[in-house]
Amino acid sequence: MGEISSAKNGNIIIENRKKLTASGVKDVESFSPEKIVLETENAALTVTGMDMKVKKLSVETGDIFIEGQINGCIYSKGSADKESFLKRVLR
């Protein structure tokens, strides 16, 4: 989806498990209604839930706004999600 410029710091705000705002996002690796994978300055951020939609994405500031049922957020170092996707494709 292209490189997004970001601030050095990242924040996550979750409102009532229905709205998520994140800053410091460099790139959107993948997205579906159940899983959105973001590249931040320091780690990959995986957001899981149901009926999620990216409502706003600011390329200039690295901010993203997601709506839907937010079930979890997991930071992970490295590219574990990319490797598993690649393994699935190459089977």
C-alpha positions as CSV (number, residue, x, y, z in Angstrom):
1,M,0.0,0.0,0.0
2,G,2.9,2.4,0.0
3,E,5.1,3.9,2.6
4,I,3.5,6.3,5.1
5,S,5.6,8.9,6.9
6,S,5.4,8.7,10.7
7,A,6.3,10.4,13.9
8,K,8.9,8.8,16.1
9,N,6.4,8.1,18.9
10,G,3.3,5.9,18.6
11,N,0.1,6.0,20.6
12,I,-3.0,3.8,20.6
13,I,-6.4,5.0,21.8
14,I,-9.3,2.5,22.0
15,E,-12.8,3.8,22.7
16,N,-15.4,1.3,24.0
17,R,-13.8,-1.4,21.9
18,K,-15.4,0.1,18.9
19,K,-13.0,2.8,17.7
20,L,-9.2,2.7,17.5
21,T,-6.9,5.6,16.7
22,A,-3.2,4.9,16.3
23,S,-0.3,7.2,15.5
24,G,3.3,6.5,14.4
25,V,2.1,4.1,11.6
26,K,4.6,3.7,8.8
27,D,2.7,1.2,6.5
28,V,-0.5,-0.9,6.3
29,E,0.8,-4.5,5.7
30,S,-2.6,-6.1,5.3
31,F,-6.2,-5.7,6.3
32,S,-9.4,-7.6,6.5
33,P,-12.6,-7.2,8.6
34,E,-11.0,-9.6,11.2
35,K,-7.3,-8.6,11.2
36,I,-5.3,-5.4,10.4
37,V,-1.5,-5.5,10.4
38,L,0.3,-2.2,10.7
39,E,4.0,-1.5,10.5
40,T,5.0,1.1,13.2
41,E,8.3,2.7,13.9
42,N,9.4,-0.1,16.4
43,A,7.3,-3.2,15.7
44,A,4.4,-4.7,13.8
45,L,1.0,-4.1,15.3
46,T,-1.8,-6.6,14.7
47,V,-5.3,-5.5,15.5
48,T,-7.9,-8.3,15.7
49,G,-11.7,-8.0,15.8
50,M,-14.8,-8.2,13.7
51,D,-16.3,-6.0,11.1
52,M,-13.3,-3.6,11.2
53,K,-12.9,-0.9,8.6
54,V,-10.1,1.6,8.1
55,K,-12.1,4.8,8.2
56,K,-9.3,7.3,7.9
57,L,-5.6,7.1,7.1
58,S,-3.3,10.1,7.1
59,V,-0.2,9.7,4.9
60,E,1.3,12.9,6.2
61,T,1.1,12.2,9.9
62,G,1.0,8.4,10.1
63,D,-2.4,8.4,11.9
64,I,-5.0,5.7,11.3
65,F,-8.6,5.5,12.5
66,I,-10.3,2.1,12.6
67,E,-14.0,1.3,13.5
68,G,-15.5,-2.1,14.3
69,Q,-15.4,-4.6,17.1
70,I,-11.8,-4.3,18.5
71,N,-10.8,-7.6,20.3
72,G,-7.1,-7.2,20.7
73,C,-3.8,-5.4,19.8
74,I,-0.5,-7.3,19.7
75,Y,2.9,-5.8,19.1
76,S,5.5,-8.1,17.6
77,K,9.1,-7.6,16.6
78,G,10.3,-8.9,13.2
79,S,8.1,-10.1,10.3
80,A,6.3,-13.2,11.7
81,D,3.1,-12.3,9.9
82,K,4.9,-11.9,6.6
83,E,6.7,-15.2,6.9
84,S,3.5,-17.1,7.7
85,F,1.7,-15.5,4.8
86,L,4.6,-16.4,2.5
87,K,4.6,-20.0,3.8
88,R,0.9,-20.3,3.0
89,V,1.3,-18.9,-0.5
90,L,4.2,-21.1,-1.4
91,R,2.6,-24.4,-0.3
